[in-house]
Amino acid sequence: ARDMVRIAINAPSSAAGTLSVYDVAGRLVSRETTVLQRGSNVLFLRSLPAASGVYFVHVTAPSGEARGRLLVIR
């Protein structure tokens, strides 16, 4: 990713959620709150980390959690 990331996620129910980004040392880089609708959702991560590297993305909601990796290239 260079400018923005689009994250597709399916939610079993509508609820508030949190989109968090961590660096490889486990430090929180950014956190955004979002509202997930039941079914397919597309989340946009616009505040990418300033440094190139591998980051971990966590989406959490009362109904569950999803995790993934993100490679930022500057």
C-alpha positions as CSV (number, residue, x, y, z in Angstrom):
1,A,0.0,0.0,0.0
2,R,1.1,3.5,-0.6
3,D,-1.8,5.9,0.0
4,M,-4.9,4.1,1.2
5,V,-6.0,0.6,2.0
6,R,-9.4,-1.0,1.3
7,I,-10.3,-3.8,3.7
8,A,-13.3,-6.1,2.9
9,I,-14.9,-7.9,5.8
10,N,-18.1,-9.8,6.4
11,A,-19.9,-9.2,9.7
12,P,-22.5,-11.6,11.2
13,S,-24.4,-8.7,12.7
14,S,-24.5,-4.9,12.8
15,A,-22.3,-3.4,15.5
16,A,-19.6,-0.9,16.3
17,G,-16.1,-2.0,15.6
18,T,-12.5,-1.0,15.9
19,L,-9.8,-1.0,13.2
20,S,-6.3,-1.1,14.7
21,V,-2.9,-1.2,13.1
22,Y,0.2,-2.5,15.0
23,D,3.9,-2.5,14.0
24,V,6.0,-5.7,14.2
25,A,7.0,-4.8,17.8
26,G,3.3,-4.9,18.8
27,R,3.0,-1.1,19.3
28,L,-0.3,0.5,18.4
29,V,0.2,2.7,15.3
30,S,-3.4,3.8,14.7
31,R,-6.9,3.1,15.8
32,E,-10.2,4.0,14.2
33,T,-13.8,3.3,15.2
34,T,-16.2,2.1,12.6
35,V,-19.8,0.8,12.3
36,L,-20.1,-2.6,10.7
37,Q,-23.3,-3.6,9.0
38,R,-24.5,-7.2,8.8
39,G,-23.0,-8.8,5.7
40,S,-20.3,-7.3,3.5
41,N,-18.4,-4.2,4.5
42,V,-15.6,-2.2,3.0
43,L,-13.4,-0.3,5.4
44,F,-10.9,2.3,4.3
45,L,-7.6,2.9,6.2
46,R,-6.5,6.3,5.2
47,S,-4.0,7.0,7.9
48,L,-1.2,4.7,6.9
49,P,2.0,4.5,8.9
50,A,4.8,7.0,7.9
51,A,7.5,4.3,7.7
52,S,7.7,1.5,5.2
53,G,7.4,-2.0,6.7
54,V,5.1,-4.8,7.7
55,Y,2.1,-4.0,9.9
56,F,-0.7,-6.0,11.4
57,V,-4.4,-5.0,11.0
58,H,-7.0,-6.1,13.6
59,V,-10.7,-5.5,13.1
60,T,-12.6,-6.2,16.3
61,A,-16.4,-6.2,17.1
62,P,-18.6,-7.8,19.7
63,S,-19.3,-10.6,17.2
64,G,-15.7,-11.5,16.5
65,E,-12.3,-10.5,15.2
66,A,-10.4,-10.5,12.0
67,R,-6.6,-10.1,11.5
68,G,-4.3,-9.5,8.5
69,R,-1.0,-8.2,7.4
70,L,-0.2,-5.0,5.6
71,L,2.9,-4.0,3.7
72,V,3.5,-0.3,3.5
73,I,5.9,0.9,0.8
74,R,7.1,4.5,0.8
